[in-house]
Amino acid sequence: MANIKSAKKRILVTETKTARNKAIKSKVKTYVKKVETAVAKKDAAAAKEALKEAIVVINKAGSKGVYHKNTCSRKISRLTKAVNAIA
């Protein structure tokens, strides 16, 4: 356990940020899963709608620093490719 006041504060701040990042990553995974299920069912309309929502969530996660911008681009690219394959 930390003895120095600043180190104690860092522990608290890190816990807060970790919880926030975990929630954002979970949200991204949920939206990605929605796109993947729509693609698996070969439902083009639902897949396109889910893709639009997923792109917004992924970009928000990138702007908040949860994901690197290239990671966001890669995720979006793979989802778009999957949706376009069934359309």
Residue, then its C-alpha position, 0 to 999 in steps of 0.5 A: m500500500a502507498n504511504i505518500k499522499s500523491a501516490k494514494k491519490r494516483i491509486l484512486v484516480t487510476e481506479t476511476k479511469t479504469a472503471r470509465n475505460k472498462a465501461i466504454k470498451s464494454k459499450v463498444k463490444t456490445y455495438v460490435k456484437k449487434v453488427e456481427t449478429a445482423v451480418a450472421k442473420k444476413d439482415a442487410a438493413a439491420a446491419k447497416e443501421a447497427l454499423k452506423e451506431a457502432i461507428v459513432v460509439i467507436n469514434k467516441a471511444g477513440s476521441k476519449g483515448v480509450y482506443h488508439k485511432n488506428t485501432c478504431s479505424r481497423k474496427i470500423s473497417r472490418l465491420t464495414k467490410a462485413v456489412n458490405a459483403i452481405a449487401 
